Amino acid sequence: MNAPMNPNVDQRPFTWPQSEEMQVPYQVFTDPRIFDQEQENIFRGPHWSFLALEAEIPEPNDFKSTYLGDTPVVVTRDREGQIHAWVNRCAHRGAMVCRDRRGKADAFTCVYHQWSYDAQGNLKGVPFRRGVNGEGGMPASFDMKLHELPKLRVATYRGLIFATFVAEDEVESLEDYLGEDVCKMLDRIFSRPIELLGDERQVMHGNWKLYSENTRDAYHGSLLHLFHATFGLYRSTQKGGCKMDVKGRHSLLTATKSETKDQSATKGLRTYQEGQFALEDPSLLAGTPDFDDGISLVILAIFPNLVVQQIANSLAVRHIHPRSVKEMELVWTYFGYKDDSPAARESRLRQMNLVGPGGLISMEDGEAVELVQQAIVRDGDATSYIAMGGRKGEPQDNLVNEAPIVSYWDYYKRAMHISSTES
């Protein structure tokens, strides 16, 4: 007898239309089968995923629990200062071992049956392993070395910790994976020792790739965000542009405060309200530039799950956790520099109000993601239309293009082994 079809799973075959413009089938955001395949091909495939900042685990025995894709992971620093990462799932019955987000511990014990592990994920203790009074216990063949927690390979760059599930010969080195332009920007932002300023968490009821698109989208910055345009943090008339790495998976958007002479393009925009709004406390935007290159905004999107930002004096990493096909969590971790003056630190703390779940700028992004997810839920064979600046994923010297999104989807199709078909 055939099993009944699950009405919650899209049963249609998945096809990607071949066209001159980038058309993304909405099914890619709504089909649980595609989400499951992403976990294998992307998050457990030949990619490096962000886990943490080294500053989050600075001392021996420090740890942080997080996610790589939808897999719970713990990243630790052992007694000798070495960094490790392992799947947060007990080898006995599969319970989550570590339930704290951060802390300090030299052993991790599963609450269910108290199997315990060291910072490297090695099994070190099994209660009643030899039974009680000669009865019960594990079989004589039981070998604790064969029941360690699944371990990930770890690499770091400029204090950022990345991990992968695959073997050394299945993915390039982390530095090669990031590429020259990404490394240069990380060198710039992480040129001095950092200090953590705090975290915020945001749950979005939308597919994780909608947010990945958003962070590669120079086009929306002055159209969606009233605060950006009104107070001059980001306008499409400013000088800026975008770059992608040679494989097209990462993108770098930058802007300066310098604007072109022709301001007519901004007239009539809902988000351009200069003269109609003013800050009651102008010190929110006060601050001394951290860099001497004139760049006032950086959105660096590193495939598959990291965004590094500089917005004025606000510095942060954004860690994307896909929860399900229609839900994701975004973790914002803010930082400054250890040698910041009191005034510089105060400026960063004030400007944390610009971003995050309720930020004066970023709150619209979460709403936009959810608006899309709500509207596409029933028509997976319909598509988006991405052509601003032309159908090409190439570097651009302007802020009115969608080139990084085109580049992203071209790479995504290769990573997922998806071929295009004639529409």
C-alpha positions as CSV (number, residue, x, y, z in Angstrom):
1,M,0.0,0.0,0.0
2,N,1.4,3.4,-0.9
3,A,1.9,5.8,2.0
4,P,-0.3,8.9,1.9
5,M,1.4,12.1,0.6
6,N,2.3,14.7,3.1
7,P,0.2,17.8,2.3
8,N,2.9,20.0,4.0
9,V,5.6,19.0,1.5
10,D,5.7,20.4,-2.0
11,Q,5.4,17.4,-4.3
12,R,6.3,19.2,-7.6
13,P,9.6,18.5,-9.2
14,F,12.1,21.4,-8.8
15,T,13.2,23.2,-11.9
16,W,15.1,26.4,-12.4
17,P,14.1,28.4,-15.5
18,Q,16.7,29.3,-18.0
19,S,16.5,32.9,-19.0
20,E,18.6,36.0,-19.8
21,E,17.6,37.5,-16.4
22,M,18.0,35.9,-13.0
23,Q,14.7,34.4,-12.1
24,V,14.6,32.5,-8.8
25,P,11.8,30.0,-8.3
26,Y,10.0,30.7,-5.1
27,Q,10.0,27.0,-4.4
28,V,13.6,27.4,-3.3
29,F,12.3,29.3,-0.2
30,T,9.3,27.0,0.6
31,D,10.2,23.4,-0.2
32,P,11.4,21.4,2.9
33,R,13.2,19.0,0.5
34,I,15.4,21.8,-0.7
35,F,16.1,22.9,2.8
36,D,17.2,19.4,3.7
37,Q,19.4,19.2,0.7
38,E,21.1,22.5,1.6
39,Q,22.1,21.0,5.0
40,E,24.0,18.3,3.1
41,N,25.4,20.1,0.1
42,I,26.2,23.5,1.7
43,F,26.4,23.3,5.5
44,R,27.9,19.8,5.6
45,G,29.5,20.2,2.2
46,P,32.8,21.7,0.9
47,H,32.3,25.1,2.6
48,W,33.7,26.9,5.7
49,S,30.9,28.1,8.0
50,F,31.3,30.8,10.7
51,L,31.0,29.6,14.3
52,A,32.3,32.3,16.6
53,L,34.8,35.1,17.3
54,E,37.9,34.0,19.2
55,A,37.1,36.9,21.6
56,E,34.0,35.0,22.7
57,I,36.2,32.2,24.0
58,P,39.4,34.0,25.0
59,E,40.5,31.8,27.9
60,P,41.2,28.0,28.4
61,N,38.0,26.1,29.1
62,D,35.8,28.8,27.6
63,F,33.0,27.5,25.3
64,K,30.2,28.7,23.1
65,S,27.2,26.7,21.9
66,T,25.9,27.7,18.5
67,Y,24.6,26.2,15.2
68,L,26.2,25.2,11.8
69,G,23.2,25.1,9.6
70,D,20.5,23.4,11.7
71,T,23.1,21.3,13.5
72,P,23.8,22.2,17.1
73,V,27.6,22.7,17.6
74,V,29.8,23.6,20.6
75,V,33.1,25.5,20.0
76,T,35.6,25.3,22.8
77,R,39.1,26.3,23.9
78,D,40.8,23.5,25.8
79,R,43.3,23.7,28.6
80,E,46.2,24.2,26.2
81,G,44.4,27.0,24.4
82,Q,43.5,25.0,21.3
83,I,40.1,25.6,19.6
84,H,37.8,22.6,18.9
85,A,34.3,22.2,17.6
86,W,31.9,19.2,17.9
87,V,28.3,18.3,17.3
88,N,26.2,19.0,20.4
89,R,24.6,15.5,20.5
90,C,25.3,12.8,23.1
91,A,26.7,9.6,21.6
92,H,24.4,7.6,23.9
93,R,20.8,8.6,23.1
94,G,21.2,11.7,21.1
95,A,20.3,14.4,23.7
96,M,21.9,17.8,23.6
97,V,24.9,17.8,25.8
98,C,25.6,21.5,26.3
99,R,22.6,23.7,27.1
100,D,24.3,27.0,28.0
101,R,25.1,29.6,25.3
102,R,28.5,30.5,26.7
103,G,30.5,29.6,29.8
104,K,33.6,28.0,31.2
105,A,34.0,24.2,31.7
106,D,36.6,21.5,31.5
107,A,33.9,18.8,31.1
108,F,30.5,18.6,29.5
109,T,27.9,16.2,30.9
110,C,24.7,15.1,29.3
111,V,21.8,15.7,31.8
112,Y,19.9,12.6,30.5
113,H,22.3,9.8,31.6
114,Q,25.4,11.8,32.6
115,W,27.8,10.7,29.9
116,S,30.6,13.2,30.1
117,Y,33.0,14.6,27.5
118,D,36.1,16.8,27.5
119,A,36.6,20.0,25.6
120,Q,37.7,18.1,22.5
121,G,34.5,16.0,22.5
122,N,36.1,12.8,23.7
123,L,34.0,10.5,25.9
124,K,35.5,10.4,29.4
125,G,32.8,9.0,31.7
126,V,29.9,6.6,31.6
127,P,28.0,6.0,34.8
128,F,27.6,2.4,35.8
129,R,29.7,1.4,32.9
130,R,30.6,-1.9,34.8
131,G,27.2,-2.3,36.3
132,V,26.2,-2.5,40.0
133,N,27.2,-5.4,42.2
134,G,28.3,-7.4,39.2
135,E,25.0,-6.9,37.3
136,G,24.2,-4.9,34.2
137,G,26.7,-2.5,32.7
138,M,28.1,-2.1,29.3
139,P,29.4,-5.1,27.3
140,A,33.0,-6.0,27.7
141,S,33.6,-4.9,24.1
142,F,32.5,-1.3,24.9
143,D,35.3,1.1,23.9
144,M,34.9,4.8,25.0
145,K,37.3,5.9,22.2
146,L,34.7,4.8,19.6
147,H,32.0,7.0,21.1
148,E,33.4,10.5,20.9
149,L,31.2,13.3,19.6
150,P,31.4,14.0,15.9
151,K,34.2,16.5,15.4
152,L,34.5,19.4,12.9
153,R,37.7,20.7,11.3
154,V,38.4,24.2,12.6
155,A,40.4,27.1,11.1
156,T,40.6,30.8,12.0
157,Y,41.3,34.1,10.2
158,R,41.8,37.4,12.0
159,G,40.1,36.1,15.1
160,L,37.1,34.6,13.3
161,I,36.5,30.9,13.8
162,F,35.2,28.8,10.9
163,A,34.5,25.1,10.7
164,T,33.7,22.4,8.1
165,F,32.4,18.8,8.2
166,V,34.5,17.7,5.3
167,A,38.0,16.3,5.1
168,E,41.1,18.4,4.3
169,D,41.3,17.3,0.7
170,E,37.6,18.1,0.0
171,V,37.7,21.9,0.5
172,E,40.3,24.6,-0.1
173,S,42.1,26.3,2.8
174,L,40.1,28.9,4.7
175,E,42.2,31.7,3.3
176,D,41.7,30.5,-0.3
177,Y,38.0,30.0,0.4
178,L,37.6,33.6,1.6
179,G,39.6,35.0,-1.3
180,E,41.7,38.1,-1.6
181,D,39.1,40.9,-1.4
182,V,37.3,39.3,1.6
183,C,40.6,38.8,3.4
184,K,41.6,42.4,2.8
185,M,38.4,43.7,4.3
186,L,38.8,41.4,7.3
187,D,42.4,42.6,7.7
188,R,41.0,46.2,7.7
189,I,38.2,45.7,10.2
190,F,40.0,43.3,12.5
191,S,43.3,45.1,12.4
192,R,43.3,45.7,16.2
193,P,42.3,43.4,19.1
194,I,38.6,43.6,19.7
195,E,36.4,43.6,22.7
196,L,32.8,42.3,22.8
197,L,30.0,44.8,23.5
198,G,27.0,42.5,23.5
199,D,24.6,40.2,21.6
200,E,21.1,40.4,20.2
201,R,19.0,37.6,18.8
202,Q,16.3,37.9,16.2
203,V,13.9,35.2,14.9
204,M,12.6,35.8,11.3
205,H,9.7,33.8,10.0
206,G,11.3,33.5,6.6
207,N,13.8,31.4,4.7
208,W,17.5,32.0,5.5
209,K,18.3,32.7,1.8
210,L,15.9,35.7,1.8
211,Y,18.2,37.3,4.3
212,S,21.3,36.3,2.3
213,E,19.8,38.1,-0.7
214,N,19.1,41.1,1.5
215,T,22.7,41.5,2.6
216,R,23.8,41.4,-1.0
217,D,21.3,43.9,-2.2
218,A,22.7,47.4,-2.7
219,Y,19.4,48.4,-4.5
220,H,17.2,48.4,-1.4
221,G,19.4,50.3,1.0
222,S,18.0,53.8,0.3
223,L,14.5,52.6,-0.7
224,L,13.5,50.5,2.3
225,H,15.4,52.3,5.1
226,L,14.1,55.8,5.9
227,F,16.7,56.4,8.5
228,H,19.5,55.5,6.0
229,A,18.4,58.0,3.4
230,T,17.1,60.8,5.6
231,F,20.2,61.1,7.7
232,G,22.7,60.4,5.0
233,L,24.2,57.1,6.1
234,Y,23.4,55.4,2.8
235,R,21.9,56.8,-0.4
236,S,22.0,55.5,-3.9
237,T,23.6,58.8,-5.0
238,Q,26.6,58.1,-2.8
239,K,29.8,56.7,-4.2
240,G,30.2,53.0,-3.7
241,G,30.0,49.7,-5.3
242,C,30.2,45.9,-4.9
243,K,32.7,43.2,-5.4
244,M,32.4,39.4,-5.5
245,D,35.0,36.7,-5.0
246,V,36.2,34.7,-8.1
247,K,33.6,32.0,-7.4
248,G,30.7,34.4,-6.8
249,R,29.8,33.2,-3.3
250,H,30.9,36.1,-1.2
251,S,30.1,39.8,-1.7
252,L,31.4,43.1,-0.5
253,L,29.2,46.2,-0.5
254,T,30.9,49.6,0.4
255,A,29.7,53.2,0.4
256,T,31.3,56.5,1.3
257,K,29.5,59.7,2.5
258,S,30.5,61.5,-0.7
259,E,27.5,62.0,-3.0
260,T,27.3,62.6,-6.7
261,K,26.3,66.1,-7.8
262,D,22.9,65.2,-9.2
263,Q,20.5,64.7,-6.3
264,S,17.4,64.6,-8.4
265,A,17.2,60.8,-8.2
266,T,16.2,60.9,-4.5
267,K,13.4,63.4,-4.9
268,G,9.9,61.9,-4.3
269,L,11.2,58.8,-2.5
270,R,9.2,57.8,0.6
271,T,12.5,57.2,2.4
272,Y,14.1,60.5,1.6
273,Q,12.7,62.9,4.2
274,E,15.5,65.4,4.8
275,G,14.3,68.5,6.6
276,Q,11.1,66.8,7.8
277,F,12.8,64.7,10.5
278,A,15.5,65.6,13.0
279,L,17.2,63.7,15.8
280,E,16.4,64.9,19.3
281,D,19.8,63.7,20.3
282,P,22.3,64.2,17.4
283,S,25.0,62.5,19.4
284,L,23.6,59.2,18.1
285,L,25.5,59.8,14.8
286,A,28.5,61.6,16.3
287,G,31.8,59.8,16.2
288,T,35.3,59.8,14.8
289,P,35.9,57.6,11.8
290,D,37.8,54.4,12.6
291,F,39.4,54.2,9.1
292,D,41.1,56.8,6.9
293,D,39.9,55.4,3.6
294,G,36.6,57.3,3.6
295,I,34.4,54.1,3.6
296,S,31.5,54.7,6.0
297,L,29.5,51.5,5.3
298,V,30.6,47.9,4.7
299,I,28.4,44.9,4.3
300,L,30.6,41.9,3.8
301,A,28.5,38.7,3.2
302,I,30.5,35.5,3.5
303,F,28.9,32.3,2.2
304,P,27.0,30.6,3.7
305,N,26.2,32.1,7.1
306,L,28.2,35.2,8.0
307,V,27.8,39.0,7.6
308,V,30.4,41.5,8.8
309,Q,29.2,45.1,9.1
310,Q,30.6,48.5,9.6
311,I,27.9,51.2,9.7
312,A,29.5,54.4,10.8
313,N,31.1,53.4,14.1
314,S,28.9,50.3,14.6
315,L,30.9,47.1,14.1
316,A,29.3,43.6,14.3
317,V,29.1,40.1,13.0
318,R,25.8,38.6,12.1
319,H,25.5,34.8,12.3
320,I,22.7,33.2,10.3
321,H,21.1,30.1,11.8
322,P,18.6,28.3,9.5
323,R,15.9,26.7,11.7
324,S,13.6,25.4,9.1
325,V,12.5,26.1,5.6
326,K,10.5,29.1,6.8
327,E,12.3,30.3,9.9
328,M,15.8,31.5,10.8
329,E,17.6,33.1,13.7
330,L,20.0,35.9,13.3
331,V,22.6,36.5,16.1
332,W,24.2,40.0,16.2
333,T,27.5,40.2,18.1
334,Y,28.7,43.8,18.5
335,F,32.3,44.7,19.1
336,G,34.7,47.5,19.4
337,Y,38.5,47.7,19.9
338,K,40.3,47.1,23.1
339,D,42.2,50.4,22.8
340,D,39.0,52.5,22.2
341,S,38.9,55.7,24.1
342,P,35.9,56.2,26.4
343,A,34.4,58.5,23.8
344,A,34.8,56.0,21.0
345,R,33.3,53.2,23.1
346,E,30.4,55.4,24.0
347,S,29.8,56.2,20.4
348,R,29.7,52.5,19.5
349,L,27.3,51.7,22.3
350,R,24.9,54.5,21.1
351,Q,25.2,53.4,17.5
352,M,24.2,49.8,18.4
353,N,20.7,51.4,18.3
354,L,21.0,51.7,14.5
355,V,21.0,48.0,13.9
356,G,19.7,44.7,15.4
357,P,16.1,43.5,15.7
358,G,14.7,46.9,16.7
359,G,17.4,49.1,15.1
360,L,16.5,52.4,13.5
361,I,17.8,50.9,10.2
362,S,17.8,47.1,10.4
363,M,14.2,46.5,11.7
364,E,12.9,46.9,8.2
365,D,15.0,44.0,6.9
366,G,13.3,41.5,9.1
367,E,9.9,42.8,8.0
368,A,10.9,42.6,4.4
369,V,12.0,39.0,4.7
370,E,8.7,38.0,6.3
371,L,6.6,39.9,3.8
372,V,8.2,37.9,1.0
373,Q,7.8,34.6,2.8
374,Q,4.1,35.3,3.4
375,A,3.4,36.2,-0.2
376,I,5.2,33.3,-1.9
377,V,4.0,30.4,0.2
378,R,1.5,29.0,-2.3
379,D,3.1,29.7,-5.7
380,G,6.5,28.0,-5.7
381,D,6.6,27.8,-9.5
382,A,6.4,31.6,-9.8
383,T,9.8,33.4,-9.8
384,S,11.4,36.6,-8.7
385,Y,13.0,38.9,-11.4
386,I,16.5,40.1,-10.6
387,A,18.0,42.3,-13.3
388,M,18.9,45.7,-11.9
389,G,22.2,46.6,-13.5
390,G,21.9,43.8,-16.0
391,R,22.0,40.1,-15.6
392,K,25.6,39.8,-14.6
393,G,27.3,38.9,-11.4
394,E,30.3,41.2,-11.9
395,P,31.8,44.1,-9.8
396,Q,29.9,47.4,-10.0
397,D,30.9,50.9,-9.2
398,N,27.4,52.0,-8.2
399,L,24.7,51.3,-5.6
400,V,21.8,50.6,-8.0
401,N,22.5,47.1,-9.0
402,E,21.7,43.5,-8.0
403,A,24.9,41.9,-9.3
404,P,25.9,40.3,-5.9
405,I,22.5,38.6,-5.8
406,V,22.9,37.3,-9.3
407,S,26.3,36.0,-8.4
408,Y,25.0,34.4,-5.3
409,W,22.3,32.4,-7.1
410,D,24.7,31.3,-9.8
411,Y,27.0,29.9,-7.1
412,Y,24.1,28.4,-5.1
413,K,22.9,26.5,-8.2
414,R,26.4,25.0,-8.6
415,A,26.7,24.1,-4.9
416,M,23.3,22.5,-5.0
417,H,23.9,20.8,-8.4
418,I,20.8,22.4,-9.9
419,S,20.6,22.8,-13.7
420,S,18.5,25.3,-15.5
421,T,15.7,24.3,-17.9
422,E,14.1,26.2,-20.7
423,S,11.1,28.2,-19.4
